[in-house]
Amino acid sequence: CGDDPDYDSSDSGSPLLTNVPTITPQSGLKQTLVPTGTVDQENDGVCVKGVDPETSPSLTPGKFDSSLWPKMWRMESDETIKANDSRQESNRISSDNADVDASVLASAGVQYMHLDPTGYDYPQSASPWDVNNSTSPDPVLAALRAEKNFEYADIITVTQRYESFWGEHFHQNNTIRYIIDGSGYFDLRDVDDKWVRFSVKKGDFFLWPAGIYHRFTVDEGNFITAMRLLQGSPSWNSFVREDVKGDHSARIEYIDTYLCGDDPDYDSSDSGSRPDSAAGFLDVFGSMYSLLVVFCFNWLV
């Protein structure tokens, strides 16, 4: 907690390591996170997983309206899906399973709006996509990009199921997609680590935060054209769940922000600590921390 036992308060200087950020291997300097989630004031201030869709950030102003979102539903187990075609809508828990309310994914940080691409000029592929090359740019999209700082954009077309898209993974940046044509499925983990299938089609524009587990497949139409946007320079790194298991700064931040610090990949029977604990970081990255201390000391003196 910044309490240096070797610091003498009678000294004129400040303790050397006060407010030094935590080191993570993926993103360099990063401030220590505090679990947030939603605080239930009626239940002794206990942290409740997820955020309130009514008050959390949104792509559009106004009250949250789940009826405007695409339909979504609970998925069969991964074992069952492996034996079937992952592109099928029938991969529900049961054939009569009701649709899931959009608030389930909204509470996990997903944001959505509808933006009709009809009448505007979009290629099937462009990397990057330059709006200045468009003969009929969409002013609403241009305004949204300026407001949200969606600096980079490219356009891709997918005509088959790719295993790299289907494997459960997360990104270190926010995922921002605009469906220009066709349709497909995104499966996302809700705050209880359960799959929700998110059916997307032409006109769907959505964003979800870095660190959320998800996967993608085309549907049986085998065609989708999407614009990928980024708040900054392009970086499409994917981190597979079974390889990382929560040990990444983007995932840790998601866990602390949306899951009340409860990491579903953390096994309490392991001898080690949760990846974001101070002990775990110092054990694994002690040499990096020591180098930072030496650098700061030399710089200060």
Solvent accessible surface area in square Angstrom, and as a share of the most:
residue,aa,sasa,rsa
1,C,184,1.10
2,G,57,0.55
3,D,125,0.65
4,D,52,0.27
5,P,127,0.80
6,D,129,0.67
7,Y,83,0.32
8,D,72,0.37
9,S,96,0.62
10,S,94,0.61
11,D,81,0.42
12,S,128,0.83
13,G,45,0.43
14,S,94,0.61
15,P,31,0.19
16,L,58,0.29
17,L,66,0.33
18,T,58,0.34
19,N,135,0.69
20,V,37,0.22
21,P,29,0.18
22,T,38,0.22
23,I,18,0.09
24,T,6,0.03
25,P,62,0.39
26,Q,68,0.30
27,S,62,0.40
28,G,38,0.36
29,L,111,0.55
30,K,35,0.15
31,Q,126,0.56
32,T,105,0.61
33,L,55,0.27
34,V,112,0.65
35,P,69,0.43
36,T,70,0.41
37,G,18,0.17
38,T,48,0.28
39,V,75,0.43
40,D,46,0.24
41,Q,146,0.65
42,E,170,0.76
43,N,75,0.39
44,D,142,0.74
45,G,35,0.34
46,V,77,0.44
47,C,45,0.27
48,V,68,0.39
49,K,70,0.30
50,G,1,0.01
51,V,33,0.19
52,D,58,0.30
53,P,29,0.18
54,E,91,0.41
55,T,112,0.65
56,S,27,0.17
57,P,107,0.67
58,S,53,0.34
59,L,10,0.05
60,T,54,0.31
61,P,134,0.85
62,G,71,0.68
63,K,169,0.71
64,F,47,0.19
65,D,63,0.33
66,S,36,0.23
67,S,92,0.59
68,L,126,0.63
69,W,32,0.11
70,P,12,0.08
71,K,96,0.41
72,M,1,0.00
73,W,0,0.00
74,R,56,0.21
75,M,12,0.05
76,E,48,0.22
77,S,58,0.37
78,D,43,0.22
79,E,128,0.58
80,T,52,0.30
81,I,4,0.02
82,K,166,0.70
83,A,90,0.69
84,N,77,0.39
85,D,40,0.21
86,S,6,0.04
87,R,58,0.21
88,Q,60,0.27
89,E,66,0.30
90,S,84,0.54
91,N,3,0.02
92,R,34,0.12
93,I,99,0.50
94,S,49,0.32
95,S,118,0.76
96,D,124,0.64
97,N,36,0.19
98,A,78,0.61
99,D,76,0.39
100,V,23,0.13
101,D,76,0.39
102,A,5,0.04
103,S,39,0.25
104,V,40,0.23
105,L,0,0.00
106,A,6,0.04
107,S,21,0.14
108,A,0,0.00
109,G,8,0.07
110,V,4,0.02
111,Q,30,0.14
112,Y,17,0.06
113,M,23,0.10
114,H,107,0.48
115,L,13,0.06
116,D,75,0.39
117,P,6,0.04
118,T,87,0.51
119,G,69,0.66
120,Y,75,0.28
121,D,58,0.30
122,Y,35,0.13
123,P,53,0.33
124,Q,111,0.49
125,S,83,0.54
126,A,22,0.17
127,S,94,0.60
128,P,88,0.56
129,W,19,0.07
130,D,61,0.32
131,V,50,0.29
132,N,128,0.66
133,N,121,0.62
134,S,15,0.10
135,T,122,0.71
136,S,39,0.25
137,P,67,0.42
138,D,6,0.03
139,P,90,0.57
140,V,81,0.47
141,L,3,0.02
142,A,48,0.37
143,A,62,0.48
144,L,10,0.05
145,R,36,0.13
146,A,86,0.66
147,E,129,0.58
148,K,54,0.23
149,N,79,0.40
150,F,3,0.01
151,E,107,0.48
152,Y,33,0.12
153,A,2,0.02
154,D,2,0.01
155,I,1,0.01
156,I,47,0.24
157,T,40,0.23
158,V,11,0.07
159,T,77,0.45
160,Q,92,0.41
161,R,83,0.30
162,Y,95,0.36
163,E,115,0.52
164,S,89,0.57
165,F,69,0.29
166,W,22,0.08
167,G,27,0.26
168,E,29,0.13
169,H,13,0.06
170,F,0,0.00
171,H,27,0.12
172,Q,59,0.26
173,N,50,0.26
174,N,49,0.25
175,T,4,0.03
176,I,1,0.00
177,R,27,0.10
178,Y,0,0.00
179,I,1,0.01
180,I,15,0.08
181,D,62,0.32
182,G,21,0.20
183,S,34,0.22
184,G,1,0.01
185,Y,15,0.06
186,F,17,0.07
187,D,0,0.00
188,L,0,0.00
189,R,37,0.14
190,D,8,0.04
191,V,21,0.12
192,D,86,0.44
193,D,40,0.21
194,K,116,0.49
195,W,16,0.05
196,V,0,0.00
197,R,0,0.00
198,F,0,0.00
199,S,21,0.14
200,V,0,0.00
201,K,113,0.48
202,K,87,0.37
203,G,0,0.00
204,D,1,0.01
205,F,0,0.00
206,F,0,0.00
207,L,12,0.06
208,W,1,0.00
209,P,19,0.12
210,A,22,0.17
211,G,0,0.00
212,I,2,0.01
213,Y,1,0.00
214,H,5,0.02
215,R,10,0.04
216,F,21,0.09
217,T,1,0.01
218,V,0,0.00
219,D,23,0.12
220,E,107,0.48
221,G,59,0.56
222,N,52,0.27
223,F,61,0.25
224,I,5,0.03
225,T,3,0.02
226,A,10,0.08
227,M,0,0.00
228,R,42,0.15
229,L,0,0.00
230,L,8,0.04
231,Q,81,0.36
232,G,22,0.21
233,S,91,0.59
234,P,71,0.45
235,S,35,0.22
236,W,83,0.29
237,N,79,0.40
238,S,59,0.38
239,F,43,0.18
240,V,60,0.34
241,R,30,0.11
242,E,129,0.58
243,D,110,0.57
244,V,30,0.17
245,K,113,0.48
246,G,0,0.00
247,D,62,0.32
248,H,4,0.02
249,S,5,0.03
250,A,12,0.09
251,R,5,0.02
252,I,10,0.05
253,E,79,0.35
254,Y,7,0.03
255,I,1,0.00
256,D,4,0.02
257,T,46,0.27
258,Y,33,0.13
259,L,8,0.04
260,C,31,0.18
261,G,16,0.15
262,D,76,0.39
263,D,9,0.05
264,P,54,0.34
265,D,33,0.17
266,Y,89,0.34
267,D,70,0.36
268,S,97,0.62
269,S,94,0.61
270,D,81,0.42
271,S,128,0.83
272,G,46,0.45
273,S,59,0.38
274,R,43,0.16
275,P,30,0.19
276,D,39,0.20
277,S,34,0.22
278,A,76,0.59
279,A,58,0.45
280,G,15,0.15
281,F,17,0.07
282,L,87,0.43
283,D,117,0.61
284,V,104,0.60
285,F,31,0.13
286,G,25,0.24
287,S,83,0.53
288,M,83,0.37
289,Y,56,0.21
290,S,61,0.40
291,L,127,0.63
292,L,34,0.17
293,V,37,0.21
294,V,85,0.49
295,F,132,0.55
296,C,32,0.19
297,F,102,0.43
298,N,93,0.48
299,W,185,0.65
300,L,103,0.51
301,V,127,0.73
